[in-house]
Amino acid sequence: MSSLKYLAGYSPTITDQVQRLIDSQQLANVLLKKYPVCHEIKTDKALYTYVVDIKNQFLRQSASLSKVVYDDKIDIVHYALGLHSFVSRVQGSNLKSKHEIRIGSVFKQSPPAFLKMIVVHELAHLREKQHNKAFYQLCEYMEPDYHQLEFDLRLYLTYLDFFGKLY
């Protein structure tokens, strides 16, 4: 069986089903049936607007974002969902903080639901730094299908790993 690195924590029953889809060349059909279109958010400016709109809808009281960009340098094996960074600096007698969200450029060509799931994940880090129960509850508050979308995103990344571009 080939390496299914994005599904490493899943049961053999699940990984065997995914491997059968890959072997029979049906994984693309499964993904395209469920997610037939690619999102239209291609620029950093459009991405910033999209993320801020979601933040304002669900996390109005959270810190503001100084930067939101697609990043070519994110290694999706280690940062499959993007990267949230937080920097504090002393400016005079004040402590200033900056929050940045970077999303892997591979997600410029993904279904809208996957982009939203990644954004929700990174926004949740504004309130919860660790991946704990409260973090995942916040993700589910912003995106009720969060866990299913995370699994489907892992299928999508597996497809890209084996076959390349889907859209």
N, C-alpha and C positions, 0 to 999 in steps of 0.2 A: 504494500500500500504506500502511496506517495505521502509526503509530509503534509499534514493539514494544520500548519502552525497557528492559524487564526482560530482553530477549534480545539486547541490542545486541552482545555479543561472540560470538554464535553465527554459524555459517555461513549463507549464503543458502539452502542446501538445507533446513536446520532451520527458519529463519524463514518460508520459503515454505510448508512443511508446516503450521506453526502458523497462518499467515494463512488457509490453506484451511480449517482447522478452525473458525476464527472466522467466516469468510464463510459456511460451511455450517451455522453454529450447532451444531457438534458438540463444541466444546471442553468444555462443561459435562458432556456424556455421558462423554467420556474421563476427566475428573477424577473424576466421581462413581462411575464403574465401578471405578477404582483406589482411591479414597478416599471410601467411601460415607457415613461419619459424621463428625460434628464432635466435638472433644474436650469434656470436661466441666469443664475447669479454668478457671473464670470469675473467681475472686477473686484478689487479690494474695496472700492468705494461702495459698491452695491452690497458687498458682504458686510461691511461695517453698518450700513443702514439696516440690513436684515437682522443682524445680531442685536443692535440697539432696540429695534422694535420689539423683539422677543423679550429682551431684558426689561423694557419698560412695561410690558404686559404682565410679567410674572415677578420681577424682582426690582420694583420701582425704588425701594429704599436702599438697595445695594450700591456699592461704590461705582463710579463711572468708569467707562473703558477709554483708555487713551489710544488704543490701536487694535484693529482687527484686520488680519491679512491672511491671504493664502501664502504658504511658505513651501518653496521647493526643497528646502533642506531638512524637513521633518522626515525622519526615518519611520515609516508606518509600522514597522515591526515593533518598535519601542513606544511610539506615540500614535497608535492607530486612530485615536479620536481627536488628535490635535494637541495643543499645548497651551496652558494658561500660565502666565508668569506674573509675578507680583514683586515689585521693587519699591522699597522705601528709601527715601533720601531726606537728609536734614537740609533745609533751606532756611538759613537764619535761625529763628527760634521755633520754626514750624517743621513738622514731619510731613512730607508729601509722599503719597503713594501713587503708583501707576499700575494699572492692570492692562495686560495685553493678552489677546487671544490669537493664536496662530493655528491655522487649519492646513493640513497637508494638501498640496496642489492636486494630488490625485483625486480629491473630492470636488474639483471643478466640474468633472464629468460624472456626476452621480445623481441618483434620484432625489427629489426634494425631501422626502422623508428621512433619508440618510443624513443630508446636510443639517436638517433640523435636529436630529438626534445628537449629532456631534456638537452643535451649538449649545443645545440644552445641557449636555455633559460638561462642557467648558464653563458655561454660565453658572452651573451648580457649584463650581469651585470658588465662586465669589463669596459664597456663604459657608461652604463646607470644604475644607482643604483635603481631607482624607476620603477615601472610598469606603465610607461606613454606611450604616443603615439610614441615617438622616440624609446623607448624600443621595442615595438611591430613591428615597421618598421624595426628595426635592425634584429629582429628575422625572419621576412618575407624575408629580404635580404639574410640571410644565409639559410633559409628553406622556399621556397615559399608556401608550403602547411602547414605552421606552425599551423594555427588555426584549420584546419581539423584534423591534427595529435593530437592537444591538446584535442579536443573533443573525438577522438577515444581512446586516452590514458585514458580519464576519463571513457569511456565504459569498457576498459580493467581492470582498477582498480575496477570498479563496479563488473565485472565478478569475479575477485579474491576475493572480499569481500563476494560474495554470494556462490561461488562454489570452490574456491581454485585454484590450479595450472591449467594453460591452456596448457602448453607445457610439 
